[in-house]
């Protein structure tokens, strides 16, 4: 099913990076979502995920909610090349959930992760959020370090489900850039 087109311009740019709202089912967004799921599933299972496992994980994963008015999906590009993605989903009471934050391994260490996170926070503010929350796994140490480096602090669980082991939150101060 095609997601709504998101025609807004880039939410941010930095040193060769652009972060653009994009429908979750474009060719680039779909490839990045597959790469994200393959990466986190392979790490969890400590072996390469199969195509069937990736397909199964992406089936009915709720990504369609990452489109206005309930959310936003961003594609990160480095010098025009699709390099990463992330989404925000409005929950309740001004909270937005950060989800599917990912940079392909070849693009890590180029300053994009922090800029992607800031762009996602701006997207959440544009949707009316005043607080960002997220859940992740303990073995995703790079992600956890990114979140704490950018002001996220551990919070009590706000949801439950498989693959959720630690929860973070952050107040979103100021207006969208």
C-alpha positions in Angstrom: 0.0 0.0 0.0 1.4 3.3 -1.0 2.0 5.9 1.8 1.0 9.5 1.4 3.5 11.6 -0.5 5.3 13.9 1.9 6.3 17.0 -0.2 8.0 19.0 2.6 11.6 20.0 2.0 14.6 18.8 3.9 14.2 19.2 7.7 17.9 19.6 8.0 21.3 19.6 6.3 24.8 19.3 7.6 28.2 18.6 6.0 27.0 16.6 3.0 24.0 15.3 4.8 20.3 16.0 4.0 17.3 14.7 6.0 14.1 14.7 4.1 10.5 13.6 4.9 9.7 10.8 2.5 6.9 8.2 2.1 7.9 5.0 3.8 7.4 2.9 0.7 9.6 4.7 -1.9 12.4 2.6 -3.3 15.0 4.3 -1.1 12.9 4.2 2.1 12.0 0.6 1.5 15.6 -0.4 1.0 16.7 1.4 4.1 13.9 -0.2 6.2 15.0 -3.6 5.0 18.7 -2.8 5.8 17.6 -1.6 9.3 15.6 -4.7 10.0 18.3 -7.0 8.7 20.9 -5.2 10.9 18.9 -5.4 14.1 17.6 -8.9 13.5 21.0 -10.2 12.6 22.5 -8.7 15.8 19.7 -10.2 17.9 20.0 -13.7 16.4 23.8 -13.5 16.2 23.6 -14.7 12.6 22.6 -13.2 9.3 18.8 -12.8 9.0 17.3 -14.6 6.0 15.3 -12.7 3.4 12.1 -14.5 4.7 12.8 -13.4 8.2 13.3 -9.8 7.1 10.1 -10.0 5.0 8.2 -11.4 8.0 9.5 -8.7 10.3 8.4 -5.9 7.9 5.0 -7.4 7.4 2.3 -5.4 9.4 5.0 -3.5 11.3 2.9 -0.3 11.5 5.1 1.8 9.3 2.1 3.4 7.6 1.6 5.4 10.8 4.9 7.2 10.1 3.1 9.7 7.8 1.2 12.9 8.6 -0.8 13.4 10.6 0.3 10.6 13.0 4.0 10.6 12.2 6.9 11.3 9.9 9.5 9.1 8.2 12.9 10.7 7.2 15.5 9.5 4.7 19.1 10.6 5.4 21.3 11.0 2.4 25.0 11.6 2.3 26.1 13.5 -0.8 22.8 12.4 -2.4 23.2 8.7 -1.6 20.6 7.0 0.7 22.4 6.4 4.0 19.9 6.1 6.8 16.4 6.6 8.0 14.3 7.2 11.1 10.7 7.8 12.1 8.6 9.6 14.7 5.1 8.5 15.8 2.7 10.6 17.8 1.5 8.8 20.8 -0.6 10.8 23.3 -0.3 13.9 25.5 2.3 15.5 23.3 4.6 12.5 23.3 6.2 11.2 20.1 8.1 7.9 19.8 11.4 7.7 18.0 11.7 4.6 15.9 13.7 2.9 13.1 16.7 5.1 13.6 19.4 3.6 11.4 22.6 4.6 9.4 24.1 2.1 7.0 27.5 0.9 8.3 29.5 2.6 5.6 28.1 6.0 6.5 28.7 5.8 10.2 31.4 8.1 11.7 30.5 11.0 9.3 28.4 13.0 11.7 25.0 11.9 10.4 23.6 10.1 13.4 23.4 13.2 15.6 22.0 15.3 12.8 19.4 12.6 11.9 18.3 12.6 15.6 18.0 16.4 15.6 16.0 16.3 12.4 13.7 13.7 13.8 13.2 15.8 17.0 12.4 18.8 14.7 9.8 16.6 12.8 8.3 15.6 16.2 8.0 19.3 17.2 6.3 20.1 13.9 3.8 17.4 14.6 3.1 19.0 18.0 5.2 16.8 20.3 6.8 18.2 23.4 8.5 15.0 24.6 10.2 12.2 22.8 10.3 8.6 24.0 11.8 5.4 22.7 12.5 1.8 23.5 15.5 -0.3 22.4 17.5 -3.3 23.3 20.5 -3.5 25.6 22.8 -5.0 23.0 22.3 -2.0 20.7 25.1 -0.1 22.6 25.8 2.4 19.8 22.2 3.5 19.6 22.1 3.8 23.4 25.2 5.9 23.4 23.8 8.1 20.7 20.6 8.7 22.7 22.4 9.5 26.0 24.9 11.7 24.2 22.0 13.8 22.9 20.1 14.2 26.3 18.0 11.2 26.5 17.7 9.7 30.0 16.4 6.3 31.1 12.7 6.3 32.0 10.2 3.7 33.2 8.7 1.4 30.6 5.9 3.2 28.7 5.1 0.1 26.6 5.8 -3.6 26.4 6.6 -6.1 23.7 9.4 -8.2 22.3 12.8 -6.7 21.8 12.1 -3.9 24.4 14.6 -3.9 27.2 15.3 -0.2 28.0 13.3 3.0 27.6 14.5 6.6 27.2 12.8 10.0 27.1 13.7 13.6 26.5 11.8 16.9 26.7 11.7 18.7 23.4 12.5 22.3 24.2 12.0 25.2 21.7 10.3 25.5 18.4 11.2 23.5 15.3 14.2 24.8 13.4 
